[in-house]
Amino acid sequence: MRMNHLATIVMACSLLITAGCAALPDTEFLTDRYVTQAARFESARGPLSVKQNAAIVAALKRGSGDLDMLDKQIALEQEIVGSPLVVGNKVTLLEDGPATYQAMFAAIRSARDHINIESYIIEDDEVGRQFADLLLERQAQGVQVNLIYDSVGALGTPRTYFDRLAQGGIAVLEFNPVNPLTVKNPWTLNHRDHRKLLVVDGRTAFIGGINISSVYSSGSAIGGSKGPVNPNTGWRDTDIQIDGPVVGEFQKLFMQTWETQQGKPLARMNYFPEVAPQGKDIVRAIGSTPDDPYSLIYLTLISAITNADKQVYIANAYFVPDPQLIKALIDAAARGVDVRLILPGFSDSAVVFHAGRSYYSELLEGGVKIYERRGALLHVKTAIIDDVWSCVGSSNLDWRSALDNDEINAVILGRDFAQQMKAAFARDIAASDAIELASWERRSLLLRFKELTARVWGRLL
């Protein structure tokens, strides 16, 4: 979900000041670094042995074919990101708002110790008030609730909404306040918290693209025809619920944000309990922030595309690619990888929509297949590679996600979950229009002008 018009104006002014201060990393080194180390995994009790690590990789390959991609990608990720691949998790795929909110509410009601919630947008609407009422209820019953919201993302939310939460005992933290008189760190308006994270009792986590807003109430099954956004348009999005020991890694990311934003000391709770294995999914938590030397999520995705042997299936809401991402996609297609992108057929940001379309000709000529989702506003941020590597999170394929935002993603290794992701991807393909190069080249001069104009603003989107 993009910001409202006032936020766009404020952000554009800030971007004009700060653009050029950051750059995407050079990814040429990726193909040479994987040979330096072997795969490493952790369980709830700590690092596994070399023999156990090798057995896990062998099992993954048996389930997905003898993929060279696994050796390369696992090693590259652990060098780039540093966070462990954790075994023993159960990952549940949640499609659209209704299913996600239902699962979140159930987890919140079951909380016994604490609830940590972080969201770019929290609106004072029906869904927002449902969250507020439930969080206040749990706080009143002794469950500590800690909440982080983004100042720009919540520009349209009245202060009274958050005041009510704070008066009820909830610890509330505003990320990088718009008002420079209230900031505790250097005033960096362009640095936004785009994460969507809910952690319950240190045992269950939710991440993905879904904000706290009633725009998700209908899901994608109910939506208008292809065209501009209207109140009756359904939103298509994806979240995941994770139960298991890797939740501690997501908890660390929440704590780091709270600390760097200089929030008041958190109440002493059992934030890092011992968590027994809950399933067979292998998960890596990845958090990116502009404070890092480079975007960890960006490099992870580029490396996964670079190492792909069979398929690269990506669905993403805001597509304004940089030259390295375009090259990675076209190079993959050139070596015989089936590269498919599902992108919005319409958007809540016309500038981003047309800027993304300005790259279609180059990608189509390079063998990349492009589909535009119809009937619902696509807000998904997912990737599936070689039937074994999946990624779900908050990061878009634009410059803002890579350079300016705090983002959070999960990488899941395993054939079973990848099959669920592929099934969801296939459903979206069925609800999409394929973009063919011949017909695309016949588009109107007006569309071409919109694309050219929007592309000029690409770095600022």
N, C-alpha and C positions, 0 to 999 in steps of 0.2 A: 504494500500500500504506500503510495507516494504521499507527500505532505500536502497541506492545504495551500491556497493561493498566497496567504500572508507569509507562511513559512517559506514558500518558494522564492518570494521577493527577498526576504531576509537572507536566505541561503545563497542566492545569486550574488548579492552584495559581498557576502563573506568570501565566496569563491573567487570573485574578481580580485580580492586582496590576497588570497592564499594560493591560488592556482600557480603551479610551477614550483612550489616548495617541496613537492613529493613526486616520486617517479616510480613506475613499476620496475621490478627487478629484471635483470637480464636472465633469461631462462636457458641460455645456450649450454650452461654447465650441467644441466639435468642428466643428460645421457651418459655422463662419465662418472657419476659419483656413486652409483649403486653398488659397485664392486667392492667397496671398502668395508662392508659389514653384512652380517647375516640377519635374518628375521629374529625379532625378540618379542615375546608375549609375556603378559602378566596375568596372574589369577588374583582372587581375593586375598591370597596369602603372600603375594609378592611375585618376583620374576620366576619364570619357569626355566628348567634346565635346557641345555643345548639340544639334548635328545628329544625333549618334549616339544621344543620349538620346531625342530625338523619334522616331527610327526604331524604337527598341526598343518604346516605348509603342504606336506604330502597328501593329507586328507583333503585339503582344499583343492588341490590339483586333480585328485581322483574324481572329485565331484564336478569339476568344470573343464576337464581337459588339461593336458600338460602345458599350462600357461607360463611362458617366460615372463609375462607381465607381472605375475605375483611376486617373484623374486625381486625384480627391479623396483616395483612400486612400494612394497613393504619397507625395503631398505631406504629408499628415498624419503618416504614419509617420516620415518623415525629420525632421519638426519635433519630434515627440514623442520618438523614440528616439535619433536622431543617428547611428546606425550605418548604413553604406552598403548599398545594394542591389548585390550583387556578381554579375557575369555569369561564365559559363564553368565552371559546376559540374555535377557529376553527382549526382543525389539518387536513392537506392535505397530503396524502401518495404520495411520489414521488419515482418511481422505475427507477433506472439507471441514467446515466449522462445526456443524452439529455433532458429528462423531467425536471430534477433538474436544469440544467443550464438555460433552457428556463424560468422557474419560477423565478430563481434568477435574470436574466437579466431584466425581467419585473419589479420586485420589485426595482431593482437599478435605472432603468429609471424613476420610479415613485417617487423616493426619493425627499423630499423637505427640509430636515433639516440636516440629517447626515446618514452615512453608516459606521458601524463597522464590520470589517471582520477579522477572525482569522482562520488560516489554517496551518496544519502540513507541507503540500507540496504545493508549488506554482511553477509551471514550466514555463519556457520561451518557450512555444510552442504555437500552434494556439489558444488553449483555454485560456492559460495564458495571451496571448497578447489581446484576446478579453476582458477579465476582465480588464486588464490594461487600454486599450483604453476607455472603458466605465467608469471606475472609474475616470480617468483623466478628461473626459468630464463632469461628474457630479461635480467634484471639481471645475472646471473652471466656472461652473454655480452657485457657492455659496453653494453647499452641502459639508459639511465637511466629509472627508473620513479618517478613522483611521484604520490602518492595522497592525496586528501582524502575523509574520511568524516564524516558527521554524528554528533555525540555521542548525541543522543536516538534517532535512527534506528538506531543500532548498540548500544543499551542491552542487547539480548539477546545480543550477540556477545562472547565472552570476550576479555579483554585479550591473552591469549596469541596470539590470531590475528594481531593487529596487531604484537605484539612479534616474532613470527616474520618478518614482512615487513621490519620495521626492521633486524633482525639480519642479514638477507640483503642489506642495502644500499639498500633502497627508502626513499625519503623519504616519511614518513607524517605527516599533519597531521590532528588532530582538530578539527572545526569547533565552536566555542562549547562547550567542555567543560561537562558537567553539574556536575562538581566545581568549585566557585568558587575553590578553592585553586590550580587549575592554569590558570586563564584569564589571558590576556595583555591582553585588552581589557576594558572594562566588562562585568560579568556580565549578559547579556541572554538568559536561557534561552529566551524565546519566539521568538527569531530563529533559524530553522533553515535549513540548506542542503538544499533539496529537489531540487536539480539531479541529473540523470543525464547525465554527459558523459564520453566517451572520445575523446582526441585521440592519434593515432599519427603520429609524425614530422612534425607540423605540416601534413600533407597529407590526412589522413582523419579525420573526426569522426563520432561516433555520439551522437545525442540522442533523447530520448523519455521514455516513462513507466516503462521497465523497470529495476528494481533488480537487485542481484546476490543472487539467492535461488532456491532450488529450487522455490518455488511456481510458477515459470514453466516448469518442465521439461516438462510435458505439452502446453503450449499450450492453446488453447481448443477444439480438436477433441475432446478427451477431457474430459468434465465431467459433473457430476451434473445432476439436474433442477433446476428453479427452486426455491430454498429456501436455508437457511442454509449458510454456508461450511463445508466439510469437507475433509479431506486429499485427497480424490479430485476436488475441484473444479478444473477447468482455469481458467487466467487468460487473459483476452483483452486484449492490449496492443499498442501500436504504437511502433516506433522508426524512425529513418531513418539511413542511412549517407550521408555527404556527402563527396565527393572534389572538391577544387578550391580556388581561391584564397580563398573565404569561410571556410575552416577557420582562417585566421589570426585572424578576428574571434572565433571561439569560443575560440581559444587565449588571446586577450587577456582574456576573461572568467575563464578558469581562473587566469591569472596575477594578476588583480585580487583574486580570492578568496584566493589564497595570500598576497598582500601584506597585505591587510586583516586576515587572521588571524595575521599576524606569524610565518609559517612561516620556518624557517631558509633562508638564501639557497640557491636552487636551483643545482644543478651547471650549469656552462656547457655548453650544448648548442645545436644549431641549431634553436631553437624556431620561428623564422619564416623558413623557406626560401622561395625563389622557387618558385611553383607555377604550372605551365602550365595553360591551360584543359583541363578534363576532360570537359565536356559543355555543354549548352545551357540548364541550369536557372539561374534568377535567384534568389538567396537573400539574406535579411537575417537576421543573428543578433541576437536580443533577449535580454538578460539583465535580470532585475529583482531588486532587493534593497530591504529596508526603509530602507536608507541613502539611497535616492533620494527626491526630493521627493514622488513619486507612483509607482505601479506602472506601468512602461512596458508590460508585457505586457497588463495590464488595459485601459489606455487604447487600445492597439492593437486589441484584440478589439472593444471597444465601438465604436470608430470604424469598423471593418470592417463590423460589423452595421448601424451607422447609415447607411453608404454603400451597402449592398447593393441591387442592382436586381432580382435574379432569385431566388437561393437562399441560404439560410443553413443549412448542415448541420453540426451539432455533436455529437460524442460525448465524454462526459466521465464520469469515475469518481465524483467527489465534488461534488455539486451543491447548494450552499447559496447561492443568488443574492442579491445586494443589490438594492435598488429600481431603480437605474439600469440594471442588466443586464436585469431583468424588463421595464422600460419599452422598452429598445432592441429586445428580441425581439418584444414585442407591437406596437410601432410599425412594425417591419418587416413583420410579418404584415398589419397594417392597410393598408399601401400595396401589397399584392399579392405580397410576397415569400414564397416557399415556405420556411417556417421549420420545421425538424425537429430534435428532440433525441433522441439515443439515450442512455439512462441505465441504471444497473444495475437488474436485477430482484431482486438481493440483494447484500449487501455485507459486507465485513469490519468495517464500522463501522455498527452498527444506528442510532445516534443521527444520524449524517450521512444515512443512507438515509431515515429518517422525516422529518427536517427538510427534505430536498429535496422529498419527496412533498407536503409541506404547501403547496407553491406550485403544484401541478398544476392545481387548479381555475381559478385566475386566468389561468394560461398557456393552458389549453385554451379558456376562454371568450374569450381574446384571439386565437384562431386559430392558436396554436402547436401543432404535431403532436408528440406525445410517444410514444416507444417504450421498452420496458424489455427489456434483453438477458436472455435465458434460457440456461440450460445452462452458463454460464461466468461467472466474476466479471469484470465489465467494469472495466478499469483504464486505458482509453484517454484521451488528452487531445488531440483533433484538431478542426479546423474546416476547412470548405471553403465558399467564398463565390463565387458567380457564375462557376463553372467555370474560374476562373483564379487565385484567391487561396487558398492552403492554409497551414495552420499545424499544426505538430507540436511537442510539447515536454513539459515536466514539470508545467505549471501546471494546477491544477484550477479549477473555477468555484465557489470558496468564498472566504470572507473571509480565511482563513489564507494562501492562495496570494497574494492581492492585497496583504496588509498585513504579513505576518510572515515569509514565506519568501524565500530566494534561489531563483529559478526561471530556467529557460533554455528558449527556444523558437526555432524557425526559421520564418520566413515564406518560402514558395516561390511565385514567380509563374510561371505557365505552364500551358497547357491540358493538355499531355501528363501532367504529374504530377498535376494536379487530376483527370484522368480515372481514374488509378490509385486516387486517394483515394476518388473517388465509387464505384468498383467495390467497394472494401473496405467503404465505408459501406452499399452496397446489400446486401452479404453479411450485414452485421450487422443490417440491417433485417429480412432474411429469417429471421434467428434471434432475432427480438424479438417481443414482444407489443405491439400498438398499444393505447394507453390512450384510451378513448372517454369523453367527458364524461358522458354519460348513465349509463353503468355505474359510472364513478368516483364519481359522486355517491351511489351506493347502497352504498358501502363501509361497513364496520362501525363502530360507535361506538368499539370498541377501537382500530382503526387511526387514527381521528380523534384520539383521546386521545394516542396515541403521537406523532402528527405535531405536535400542539399543544405537548406537553411538549418534544419535541426542538427545535422551532423557537425556544423560549425561549433555547436555548443556541447559536443560530446564529452569533453573532459569535465564539464561543469555539471553534468547530470548525475 
